[in-house]
Amino acid sequence: MANETGKTLPSTGLMDLIRLICGLLRALMPNRYFLNPGLVLSDWIRDLARRRSTEGIILNFGFRRFLLVTGRDLSRHILNQSPSTNTYAAGPGKVAAVSFLAEQSLTLSHDEKWDKLRPLNEQTLSTGGSPDLQQAALFQVQVAFAQPVSSIDDIRDRMGRVMLGVVFGGAPPQLAQDIQVLFGYVQSLPRRKLLGWTQRGRRERFYGSIRQSWNEAQGTSLLARAHTFSRGGHFDEDQLLQQIPHWMFTFTGSGTDLLSRTLAMLGSRPEVAEQVRQEINAAGPLDQAISISRLNFVEACLLETCRLFPPVTRTSHVAPQGDTFDGVSIPAGLEILHYFLISLRDTSVDPSANYFEPDKWLDPGNDRRSVYPNIFLSGARACPGESLILFVCKAAIIFLYGVKNEMLSIRALTTDPLSFPFPKGTPRFRLS
């Protein structure tokens, strides 16, 4: 593989760059309310993928080059392999970003470190066969969402409270704010480069609080579970502590986005909302975790919303030794970009890719997972916390939508096909 040579991938040319520049200029026209470089780049990448029927394209910007993965087979080939310096590891862009907060996290590990950390994260975060964790998480959702909410900011605040209870079993509220601020720097290169130095004190305080909570961990919290599963594993304490920030941000970041967008879809589709209401009414006592586990249609709505409007749209890798796939050379050291919307909205594979169709996740004859494997990543890198965040979101929907019957509606979401990205603005909740 790494020693073989093969054909080179096609590369972007001058006309492709001109199209990108024109897109940026159009976004600056007077009738546009704002410039969104990310959206312009997204549209440009999707257009490239449509016009080039290859497994990948070299994005040549002159000063820097990337390999954009456009084919499902190449994507599967990369993601199915455990991270290693002999196969594929985290890309330099991801390493630079995540190292700002947690340089020893699972997402950056490879080889022996990955082999140790991956089972620990899976055992700690998985709700499968863990009724105590499910019941504890349900209790935290009940407490956090006991009062009505009026905005997505409220939901993010409540998910922060759920996080403090589930991850720590109770912790200083400041930690919820700290993780959002620090991850804001992880996600923004300009902010990190210009102002990252100003957050040294916050980072030190953040890890000081986490360390204290780790030493006091008990009950069914994720920290207590990690204590149990790490015994005999010869882990360094700092290495263990640096797994925790990703557990936290799953609640206040991608988990909040997924929950609020799903609520928006339900509020915008009365017929889907009625199906949800019927399933909630038939699920059983809503203070029992087993009832939440029965909400298969609600989970299907979450998965379909995640497919259409993924909270995480991209990731990056690198082949340190190079590779050859299907006769095509993967250059050593070249940053490899996975942009998931290429496959999640691919109408050549699924003509209804831009339609909201949650029922398809429940159809035994429609293997939705194989068509859309990267809702929560796939292969060796599949998200270890998928079952937990889906459980928490289902429980929250019961209280935000079922019990309190709160809902929001966005005109752009009422009919198919649905465009990307998620409609701008801050939708409000209303009590029906």
N, C-alpha and C positions, 0 to 999 in steps of 0.2 A: 504493500500500500504506500507507505511513506517513501519507499525507495523507487517506486515506479514513476514513469513519466507519462504524460498523456496530452490530450488537446488542451489548449488554453481557452478560458471562458471569454465570451464577448465583453467588450468594454464600452462604456459610454463615450460619446464623441462630442464634438463642438456643438452640433445641433441639439443634443440632449441638454447640454448646459445652457444653451440659449433658451430652450423651453422653460427651464427652471428659473432663469433670470426674468423672463417675461411673466411667469406666474407671480413672482415676488413684486414686480412692478404693477401688475393688475391689482394686487392686494392693497397697493398704495393709492389707488384711484380715489377721487373725492367721494364717490358714492359708497365706499367701503368704510365701515365703522371702526375697524381695527386691522392691524397687520398681524397675521398669525403665521409666522414662518414655519412652525411645525405642521400646520395644516397644508400649506403650500408644498412642503417637502413630501408630506404623505401622499398628496395627489400625484406628484411627480413620480414617486416610487411606484405607485400602483399603475400609472400609465406605462412606465418602463416594463413592468412585469407583463402587462397585456400585450405589448408589442414585441417582446422577446420570448420565444417559446424554448427557454433553456432552463437548466437546473439552477443557474446562478448568473449574475451579471457583475462585472467589476465596475464599481462607481469610481471613476477617475476625476478627481477635482483638481488635479495638477499638483497641489501641495500635499495631498494625501489620497490614498486609495482604500477602498473597502470592497469586500465581496458580499453582495446582497443575495441571500438565498431566496430563490423564487420557485423552486421545485419541491414538491412534497417528498420525493424519494431522497433528495439530498438532506432535507430537513430531518427526516426520520433517521438517516444514516448518522448524522451528527448527534442528535438528541438521545439516541438509543445507547450510546457509548458512555460509560462512566468517565468523568473528567480525569484526564491524565496528560502528562507531558508527552506521551507517546501517541495520543489520539487528539482530543480536543479539550481545551481548558478555557477558563473565563477570558473574555477579550480584554485588551488593555484599557478600553474605555470604561468597561464595567469595573475592572480592578481599581482604576484611579478614583472612580466615584464612590464605590462601597468602602474602600479603604479609609475614606475620610471618617467613617464611623466604626466599622467593624472589619478590620483586615483579616481576621481569622474566622469569618462567618462561613457557613456551609456553601453559600453561593460562589465563593472565591476559592474553595478548597479543591484539591485534586490528589490523585494517587493515594498514599496511605492515609492522609488526613481525611480525605473524602470517605474512605472505607470505614473510618471510625465515626465520623460525624453524621453520616447519612443515617445509619440505624438509630443513633441517639435521637435525631430529629423526628424520624418516623415514629418511634415508640412514644416519644413525648407528646406529639401533636395528634396522633391518630385517635379518632373516637371509636373506631371499630373494636368491639369487645371491651369497651370502657364505659359502661353505664354510669359509673360514678362521675366521670369527667363530663358526660352529657348532662347529667342532672345538675351538677355544679354550674355549668355554663348556662343552663336554662334559668337557674335561680338568679344569676347575675344579670341576665337579660330582663327578667321580670322586674328587678329592682331598678335598673337603669332606665327602663322605658315605662315606669309607672305613671309618669306625667306626660301629657300631650307634647308634641313637637310642632314647630311652625316653619322650620327650614332645614336645609341640608346641613347647615352649620350645627343645628341642634342635634341632628343624627350623629354627626361626627363627634360631638361632645359626649353623647350617650354611649357610642361605641368605644370611646376612650375609657369611660367608666367600666364597661363590660371588660375591656382589656385589662384594666388594673385588677379586677376581681379574678378573672380567669388565669392570667399569667402569674400574678403575684399572690393572689388570695387577699388582696388589699395592699395598697401602696400609696405613697404621697401623690396627690393629684397632679403635682407639678410634672411628674414623669410623663403624663399624657401630652402636655404641652411641649416638653423637651423633645420627645420623639418626633413630633410633627415638625418642629423647627429644624432639628438636625437632619431629618430626611429631606427637608426642603433643600438643604445644601448638597446632599448626596445626588439629588435629581437635577441640579442646576450647575453646569460647568462655570458660567460666568460668576455666579454668586460664590461658588466654592473658591475660585481663583482670586476674586477681588476681596471677599469678606470672610473667607473661611477661618482666617486667623483669629477673628473676633469671637469665635465659638469655642475656643480651647477651654475656657473656664466652665462653660455649660457642659461640654463633653465630660470633663473631669467630675463635675458634680453629678451628672447623669450616671456615670459608672460607679461613683461612690454610693449612690442610692441603690443601684441594682445589686452591688456587692453586699450591702447590708441586708437587703431583702433575700438574697440568695442564702446568706448565713442563717436567716430566720425562717426559711421556707418550711411549710407544713401543710397538712390537709391534702386536698385534691388539686392544688394549683399546678400549673405547668412547671414552675420551679421545683416543687416537691417531686413531681414525676421525673424531671430531669436528674434530680439528686439520685433517685432510685435507679434509673437506667444507666447512669454514668459510673456506678460503683464497679470497681475492678477494671475500668476502661483506661486507666492511666492518662486521664485528661489533665491538662493544665487548667487552673481555675480561670485565667483570663480567656482561654479558648472557650470554655463553657459560657462565660458571661457574654461573649461576643456573638453567641447564637441568639440571644434574647431580643436585641433590637428588631430583627426581622419578624419575630413572633408578635411584637408589639405593633409594628406598623401595618401588619396585615389587617388589624382591626380598624385603625384610624385612617388608613390610606386606601388600599385597594378594596378592602372589605366594605368600608363606608360607601365608596363609589358604586360598587356592585349593588348594595342594598338600596341606595337612593335611586339608582337608575331602574332597578326592577320595580320599585314602588311607582315610579313614573310610568312605566309600561303598563302596570296593572291599572293605574288610575286613568290611563288614556284608552284602555280597551275594555269596555263594559262587559263584553261577553267572556273575556278571560277572567275578569274580576269575579264574575258570578261563579265560574268554575272553582276559583280559589276559595270563595266563601263556602261553597258546598263541601269542599274537601276539608276545610277547617272544622266545619260543623260536625263532620263524620269522624274526625280523627280520634276523639276521646278526650279525657281530661287534659286541659292545656297546661297544667302544672306538672305533667309527667313527660319525661324525655321520650318515652316510647311513642307518645302521640306525635311529637315533632318528627320522629323518624318515619312516620306514615305519610308525611306530606310530599308525596312523589311529584304531584303536579306543580306544587310550589317550587320544588327543587328544579323541575324542568324549566320553569319560568326564569329562575336564576341563571341556569346554564345557557339558555337561549339569549338572555340579555347580555351575559358575559361574552357570548360569541359575537353579537352584533356591535356591542360597545365595550370592548375589553378594557379593564382598568390598567392592565399592563400590555403595551402594544409591541414591545421589542425587547430583545436581549442580544448579547454579543459573545462570540467565542473566537478562538484562534487555534490553528493547528501548528504547534511549535515545531514539529518535524516535517510539516507538509503532509499531503495525502493525495491519493488518486481515487476518484469515485466515478464509476461508469465511464472510464476512459478519459476523464477530465481531470486536469491537475488542480489541486488546491494549494496555492503557494504557501510556503512556510512563513509564519509571522504575520500574515495579512489578516486584519481584523474582519471577522465574519459577522454580518448583521442578519438577524432573524426579525423580519417585520411581519407580525402575525396577521395583519389585516389582508395581506395578499392571499392567504389561504382561507381565512375566515369569511371573506366576502367574494370568493371565486365563483362566479356564475357559470364558468365553463365546466365545473365539476358539479355544482348544485345550482340549477336555474333559479331556485327560490332563495339564494344565499342572502338577499337583502330583505327577506320577509321574516316577520316574527311568528314562528311556528313551534311553540313549546311542546305540542303534542308529539312531535317527531322524536323527542327524547324518550318517550314512553312506548313507542311502536317497536315491538320485537323484530319486525321485519326491516327496520330502518336502523342500521348500526351507526348512529350519529357519532359515537365516540371515535370510530375509525375514520369517518369523513372529516371530523374536526377534533383531532387529537390534542391540540395545543390550547384548549380552553384554560387548563391549569398546567401547561407544559406536558410533556410525555416522555416515555422511555425512562432512562436512568435518572433524569432530572425532573421527573414529575413532582409537582408541589406536595410536600409532605403534610401540609396543613389544610389540604382541600376539604377533607371531611369535617374538620372543626369549623372552618369559616362558613361552609354551607349550612351546618347545623345552627350556628349563631344567627345567620341571616334569616333562615326559616323561622326561628323562634321570634326574631324581631318583627318579621312581617305579621305574625299572629297578633302582636300587640299594637303595631302601628296601623295595620290594615284590617285585621279580623275583629279583634276585641273592641278597639276604639273606633274602628271604621274610618280612619283617617286616610286621605288619598290626595293625590295631586294629578293634574292633567296638563299635558303639553300638546298643543295642536299638532306640532310636527311629528308626533309619535302616534297619532290616531289612525293613520292609514299606511299601507305598504305600497311600494318599496320604501325602506328607510335609508336615509342618507347618513353619512358619517362626517363629522364626529357627532357626539351627543349634543343636542341643542344647547346653545349658550344661554347664560342667564342663571338665576337662582330660583327655581320653581318653589312655590310655597305649598304647604299642606293646608287642607281645609277639612273640617269635620262635617261629614255628610249626614 
